[in-house]
Amino acid sequence: MLGLLIRVPFRVREPLLITLSIPFGGFLFYAAARDGKPLLAALGAVVLVFTAIRVYTLSRLLRARRSLAGADGA
């Protein structure tokens, strides 16, 4: 499975990882609240921080790509 994720292009892999990471982080927070384990809450926070970094990276990439396409057309 990891080999498949490595071979997939960035523009496909990152949105897929973001889509899977957000519910996983939410599930970790839910499990922490249900079981009363702060370690799960910390792990959920780490997952969501890395997801936020992925979203930021992807948005910068798309913005740069859009500005590059605009510069070529002018």
SVG drawing of the C-alpha trace seen along z (x, -y; Angstrom):
<svg xmlns="http://www.w3.org/2000/svg" viewBox="-17 -39 24 41">
<polyline fill="none" stroke="black" stroke-width="0.4" points="0.0,0.0 2.8,-2.4 4.5,-1.6 1.2,-2.5 1.1,-5.9 4.7,-6.6 4.1,-5.9 0.9,-8.0 1.6,-11.6 1.6,-14.4 -1.6,-16.0 -3.5,-12.8 -1.7,-11.6 -2.0,-14.8 -5.8,-15.3 -6.3,-11.6 -4.2,-11.8 -5.9,-15.0 -9.3,-13.4 -8.3,-10.4 -6.5,-12.3 -9.2,-14.6 -11.7,-11.9 -8.9,-9.9 -7.9,-12.8 -11.5,-13.4 -11.9,-9.8 -8.9,-10.0 -10.4,-13.0 -13.7,-11.1 -11.9,-8.0 -10.0,-10.2 -13.2,-11.8 -14.9,-8.4 -12.1,-6.5 -10.6,-9.4 -7.1,-8.9 -5.2,-12.1 -2.6,-10.3 -5.2,-9.7 -6.1,-13.4 -2.4,-14.3 -2.1,-11.9 -5.2,-13.4 -3.7,-16.9 -0.5,-15.7 -2.5,-14.1 -4.5,-17.3 -1.4,-19.5 0.3,-17.4 -2.9,-17.6 -2.9,-21.4 0.6,-21.5 -0.4,-19.3 -3.3,-21.6 -1.0,-24.7 1.5,-23.0 -1.1,-22.0 -2.7,-25.4 0.6,-27.1 1.4,-24.6 -2.0,-25.3 -1.6,-29.0 1.9,-28.9 0.7,-26.7 -2.3,-29.1 0.0,-32.2 2.4,-30.4 -0.4,-29.5 -1.5,-33.1 2.0,-34.4 2.3,-32.0 -1.0,-33.2 -0.1,-36.9"/>
</svg>
